[in-house]
Amino acid sequence: MTGPLERGRAAFAERWWGVACTELAAVDAATPLDLDDLELFALAAYLSGQDEVCTRVWTRAHRGALVRGDRRRAARHAVLIGAGLMFRGEGAPAMGWFARCARVLEGCGECAEGAWLRTWQAFAQMWGGDPAGAESVFADSVGAGEGFGDLDLVTMSRLGEGMCRVLRGQGPAGVVVLDEVMAGVIAGEVSPMYAGMVYCTVIAACADLFDLRRAREWTAALTRWCDAQPELVPFRGNCLVHRCELMQLQGAWRDAQEAAEQACDLLSGPVSWDTLGSAYYQLGELQRLRGEFTAAEESYRKADEAGRPPEPGLALLRLAQGRLDVASTVIRRVAAESEDPPLRSRVLPAYVEIMIAAGDLPSARAAADELTRLAAAFDAAYLDAVAASAVGAVLLAEGDPGAALRKLRRAASVWRELDAPRETARVRVLLGLACRALDDTETSTMELRGARTVFERLGATPDIERLDALTRQPHEPAPDGLTGREVEVLRLIATGRTNRAIASTLGLSEKTVARHVSNCFSKIGVASRAAATAYAYEHALV
């Protein structure tokens, strides 16, 4: 028979963090644990998501080491507390513990704990906007870690070096370092707490670089690592957020929504993580794409409350709801405020779509051109597809279906290579419209039918409704007495086309188009193209 202490130690060795925490807590309640077992207790609590217990136990271990006169060990506990707080997004308390570590180490000379302190201070410096200054500190810490035989220290310092290069715009050089770091983590050279931090940081860097292939591979590795530790909590939520993003792109929406809901539950426990907002945002995105607008709005609200801005998703929701004026106002503000290139790369596609809907083609063109420049700078296939899709949509709206076809075929090819079915289908809709404008009815029908099949499989209700409106035959009943030709004109107005572009698309004179526009406005009771666009969305004509 074994007692709870032996069971706790055994569970810790087998990485059953929750069991280990429970057993060690039971022992500690009867007779206070010694310092070695307190450290196991604290780490088990951290890895099972019991942050308050973790901080309390590590603080006891810190004080116990001070009583013993073991200042380096006390400093190591202070660093662990600060590291956990910093990774969770609680910067101020983390810096307080780092300051405690510095005071405890006064007069101790060079040691691994001092190098750990400098490493975490460098992370704060890096995330604070000074990656160049932090990089040299990380380089020194790599040497210190190697000298002291501390693989965790070497790993985290190399992680910092790679991230500094990424943040300084040296993406390829940074990725080389990050790949090396990940190799050590997968080989089991790194303790669980730091391994989880490395996984999440590297995958986030891949996302910022739009390196979809690496993001998928490292997320799969993170998933396997988490699954091997069923009671792991801190990194499992982050893992689910990353998986949700990738599964959404790959069209596994049901699985993605389940992952997003699980992430929201895990990250909103007694201690909220800074990635909770991202989990709610991803949930909102899936709900918006499926046409669950009320639920999506609630998820975006929760994302905002958790610190993650709800844009551009909320602006696209407003567009889908027919509230074009709100969508335009919001996306213009967000685009003006977004200066960071990765962030702009995520905002500008929505900006292009909404500007086309609003009829502001010069703004849409400027944003599409900027996306092209960003794609060249990042040299990422994902952004190439985004930029080509945006430029193709603008060309089509400008009345140049021939030029649009060339861009859109390039976009469709890359989206297929990336295994992104919805994005491929959306481009196929534009291809169908471009072919229709060129009187290629057979190809147009094929593209539009192919797109609808994908939308149906995904459950993309808003996309299906918009496509049905685009392909509705003229003899079908139209609202407010609109003729079939007037419905066609109204649909094209809603895509942002000018009268000249509409004339080119339909093979009419500008004078005839102007007459149809005037008749449309009179019948539906509006006085502007923006109001006509809103009407078209409200009545499912687009």
Salt bridges, closest charged atoms under 4 A:
GLU23 OE2 - ARG7 NE 3.19
ASP28 OD2 - ARG60 NH1 2.58
ASP36 OD1 - ARG73 NH2 2.35
ASP37 OD2 - ARG9 NH2 2.74
GLU39 OE2 - ARG73 NE 2.78
GLU39 OE2 - HIS77 NE2 2.65
ASP51 OD2 - ARG88 NH1 2.74
GLU90 OE2 - ARG88 NE 2.97
GLU110 OE2 - ARG118 NH2 2.85
GLU113 OE2 - ARG76 NH2 3.34
GLU135 OE2 - ARG165 NE 3.19
GLU135 OE1 - ARG168 NH1 2.57
ASP150 OD2 - ARG76 NH2 3.43
GLU161 OE1 - ARG158 NH1 2.68
ASP179 OD2 - ARG214 NH2 2.79
GLU180 OE1 - ARG158 NH2 2.56
ASP211 OD2 - ARG214 NH1 2.93
GLU217 OE2 - ARG213 NH1 3.23
ASP227 OD1 - ARG236 NH1 3.50
GLU285 OE1 - ARG288 NH2 3.28
GLU292 OE2 - ARG290 NE 3.46
GLU297 OE2 - ARG318 NH2 2.82
GLU298 OE2 - ARG301 NH2 2.30
GLU305 OE2 - ARG301 NH1 2.24
GLU337 OE1 - ARG333 NH1 2.92
GLU353 OE1 - ARG426 NH2 3.14
ASP360 OD2 - ARG332 NH2 2.99
ASP369 OD1 - ARG365 NH1 3.22
GLU370 OE2 - ARG344 NE 2.63
GLU398 OE1 - ARG365 NH2 2.97
GLU423 OE2 - ARG422 NH1 3.67
GLU423 OE1 - ARG426 NE 3.97
GLU447 OE2 - ARG409 NH1 3.74
GLU447 OE1 - ARG428 NE 2.68
GLU456 OE2 - ARG452 NH1 1.90
ASP463 OD2 - ARG422 NE 2.75
ASP463 OD1 - ARG426 NH1 3.99
ASP468 OD2 - ARG452 NH2 2.81
GLU476 OE1 - ARG472 NE 3.37
GLU486 OE1 - LYS523 NZ 2.81
GLU488 OE1 - ARG485 NH1 2.97
GLU510 OE2 - ARG500 NE 3.32
